[in-house]
Amino acid sequence: ATYLGTRAPTAAATLAPKRVVIASFENKSGDASLDPLGAMAADWIARGLVGTGIVDVGGTSADLASRGVASRAAPGESPLQALARDANAGIVISGAYYRQGDSVLFQADFTDANAKSLVQTVGPISALATAPLLGVERLRQRVIAGLAPMVDSMLTAQASLIAKPPTIEAYREFLQGEALFYSNEQEAAQHFLRAAAQDTTYVLPLLRALSVLSNNGDFVRMDSIKRVLGLRRGQLTPFEQAYFEYASADCATDAECLRATGTMMRLTPNSQFTAYLHALVLHWANQPGATDSILRQLDPKSGELRGRIFLPYHHAAALHTLGLYAREFEVGVVGRAQYPNRLFLAMSEVRPLIALGRLDEAEAAIQWMMDLRPGNLTGLVHVARFRAAIGDWDGALEAMGQALTKLQSQPRAAADLLAEGASLARRARQPEE
């Protein structure tokens, strides 16, 4: 149904000149067994750059694709330009790797996406084909050094803080887990755990597994991972220790969780993702003003934040608590435009419309919700609540009657509704994903 909140497209804005996005490297070796290196090289460079705490990283092409936010190149646009547009990144790092005897050669290119021009080439960097990630690590160091003049001269000094790369087998499992994080959390957890088993020095998969298992309420396996990481706590970097405290929900008080995400944000001051985590913990701690002060400065279309469907939801909720209903509605409109099939984001528009007394528009929004998910049990309950809020008692009773009929005809529906509510509650407490 046609409904409020639609806006005419605007002219393309200048891409963020100091944000970097990394494309999967192209395999030009002729050896199909080396195909996984393309995504691995891009991801390791991206994580290395984030770890410096200096540069704003918009993610990788594989990361964006796994969250369903990658788009095809428009007519006259190169794939690299499309990637830059998806991540709102003014700098694109791309490259390729080749086979030469028993070695693999890596090369990286820096492209200014606003000027649409190649500005620098790094490499070739050589590594034995039996240990190609050592070449990826050397390439990462050279990329950081080459990128420094374009972003910040302090970048090079921070490079030594980054750990060595994991084994190729562990890294392959980790990337498979990342690709499944937003579509199949159970499978993602299995890949993360296999990655950690392949390389016992590789901590990040265990931290990501904690987030997945927390979202699913799998507290038995969470406790097992927490025991393993607890024994290694002295070996973790400060960032890993803070992430462990957050991801394991090992915070006895709001203050402790705020301290954990605050540390993560301090160690990666240009990461929009860690700022987002800190803002959501502020929301959890009932500090809506502080939540808004961070979220309103973030770019929800950045590579790090695209696909984070709970960002507009929590931002709108914070604004509602503050009584800033007009801004709440604006955030809801933007969120629904970015994720048009998410029913709970439509609620972020209905709620402020009712508060503002714009009941005709609220009615249109409620109808749109019903059209989006006909017969959805959770949706029917919310429709009943919103119709009651606008004084439509007949409509409220009708929607609630439909919900009760659905419960009677589908015995599992009640259990599903309770499970959905429990999952949402867990995600509110662990709002990363």
Disulfide bonds with the S-S distance in Angstrom:
Cys251-Cys257 2.09
